[in-house]
Amino acid sequence: HPALLCYAIGNEIPAGIVRWYGRHRVERFLARLYRIAKREDPDSLVTYVNYPTTEYLQLRFVDFVCFNVYLEQQNRLAAY
C-alpha cells in the first residue's frame, strides 16, 4: 500500500530473552528477518522497535532506529 511507512521486524524482545540466547544470536535472527523483508519489498524501509533495556543490540542494518519510551509522567520525562 502506498501509505505504508515501513516494516517492523520485531518489537521489544525482552532483555531476559536476549541474555538467554545471547546478543549476537538475536542480532543474526533480526538481520535474517531484515533480509527477508528486503527481498520481498526491496524499496521498503525496515526497522526494529527497541526498548532501553536492550539498547545494546547492534542493529546497524536497519534503515532507521525506533525506541519505545514510556514517559507519560513529568518527572520520568525530565529524568530521561
Secondary structure as GFF3:
##gff-version 3
##sequence-region A 1 80
A	DSSP	beta_strand	7	11	.	.	.	ID=ss1
A	DSSP	alpha_helix	15	21	.	.	.	ID=ss2
A	DSSP	alpha_helix	23	40	.	.	.	ID=ss3
A	DSSP	beta_strand	46	50	.	.	.	ID=ss4
A	DSSP	three_ten_helix	52	54	.	.	.	ID=ss5
A	DSSP	beta_strand	66	67	.	.	.	ID=ss6
A	DSSP	alpha_helix	74	79	.	.	.	ID=ss7
###
